[in-house]
Amino acid sequence: MDYNTKILIAEDDSKQRAAMKEYLTRTAGVRFVEEAENGEEALIKIERSRPDVIIVDVWLTKVDGLSLIKQAVKMSYSPEKPPIIIMTS
């Protein structure tokens, strides 16, 4: 993964977000990791920061993960849609 890859983590559990961010920055060397604690915030950050990769928890608040994905795919900020990684626990 490129060091300049922008990643958005949409996860409502702050401990999970922190663990993912730490893994991505320490292990994978990614420099640009943004966080969102709910689906509504994630949509705003997707539009604003245009991440290269989006990691989404299915069980988000305000806008659930699946709805977030549907809306994110419709946002046409790039000819290529960003990869979206779906997770749940």
C-alpha positions as CSV (number, residue, x, y, z in Angstrom):
1,M,0.0,0.0,0.0
2,D,1.3,3.5,-0.9
3,Y,2.3,5.7,2.1
4,N,0.1,8.5,0.7
5,T,-3.0,6.3,0.5
6,K,-6.0,8.0,2.2
7,I,-8.1,5.7,4.3
8,L,-11.4,6.4,6.0
9,I,-12.4,4.2,8.9
10,A,-16.2,4.3,9.6
11,E,-16.6,2.5,13.0
12,D,-18.8,3.4,15.9
13,D,-16.6,1.6,18.5
14,S,-13.7,4.0,19.4
15,K,-11.4,1.2,20.6
16,Q,-11.8,-0.6,17.3
17,R,-11.2,2.6,15.3
18,A,-8.1,3.3,17.3
19,A,-6.7,-0.3,16.9
20,M,-7.3,-0.1,13.1
21,K,-5.7,3.3,12.8
22,E,-2.7,2.2,14.8
23,Y,-2.3,-1.0,12.7
24,L,-2.5,1.0,9.5
25,T,-0.1,3.7,10.5
26,R,2.5,1.4,12.3
27,T,2.4,-1.8,10.4
28,A,1.3,-0.7,6.9
29,G,2.9,2.7,7.1
30,V,-0.1,4.6,5.9
31,R,0.1,8.3,6.7
32,F,-3.5,9.5,6.0
33,V,-6.1,7.8,8.1
34,E,-9.3,9.6,8.9
35,E,-12.0,8.4,11.3
36,A,-15.8,8.6,11.4
37,E,-17.9,7.4,14.4
38,N,-21.2,7.1,12.5
39,G,-22.5,6.8,8.9
40,E,-23.6,10.4,8.7
41,E,-20.1,11.7,9.6
42,A,-18.5,9.2,7.2
43,L,-20.6,10.4,4.2
44,I,-19.5,14.0,5.0
45,K,-15.8,12.9,5.2
46,I,-16.1,10.8,2.0
47,E,-17.3,13.8,0.1
48,R,-14.7,16.2,1.7
49,S,-11.5,14.1,1.8
50,R,-12.2,11.6,-1.1
51,P,-10.5,8.6,0.4
52,D,-8.7,6.0,-1.6
53,V,-10.0,3.2,0.6
54,I,-13.1,3.1,2.9
55,I,-13.4,0.6,5.8
56,V,-17.0,0.4,6.9
57,D,-18.7,-1.3,9.9
58,V,-22.1,-2.7,8.9
59,W,-23.7,-1.7,12.2
60,L,-23.1,2.1,12.2
61,T,-25.4,4.6,13.9
62,K,-27.3,7.5,12.1
63,V,-26.7,5.9,8.7
64,D,-26.1,2.1,8.7
65,G,-23.1,0.6,6.9
66,L,-25.0,-0.8,4.0
67,S,-26.8,2.5,3.3
68,L,-23.5,4.3,3.6
69,I,-22.0,2.0,1.0
70,K,-24.9,2.6,-1.4
71,Q,-24.5,6.3,-1.1
72,A,-20.7,6.3,-1.3
73,V,-20.9,4.4,-4.6
74,K,-23.1,7.0,-6.0
75,M,-20.6,9.8,-5.2
76,S,-18.7,10.3,-8.4
77,Y,-15.5,12.0,-7.3
78,S,-13.3,9.6,-9.3
79,P,-13.7,7.5,-12.5
80,E,-12.7,4.6,-10.4
81,K,-14.8,3.9,-7.2
82,P,-12.7,3.5,-4.1
83,P,-12.4,0.0,-2.7
84,I,-14.8,-0.5,0.2
85,I,-14.0,-3.0,2.9
86,I,-17.0,-4.2,5.0
87,M,-16.6,-5.5,8.5
88,T,-18.8,-6.5,11.4
89,S,-18.4,-8.1,14.8
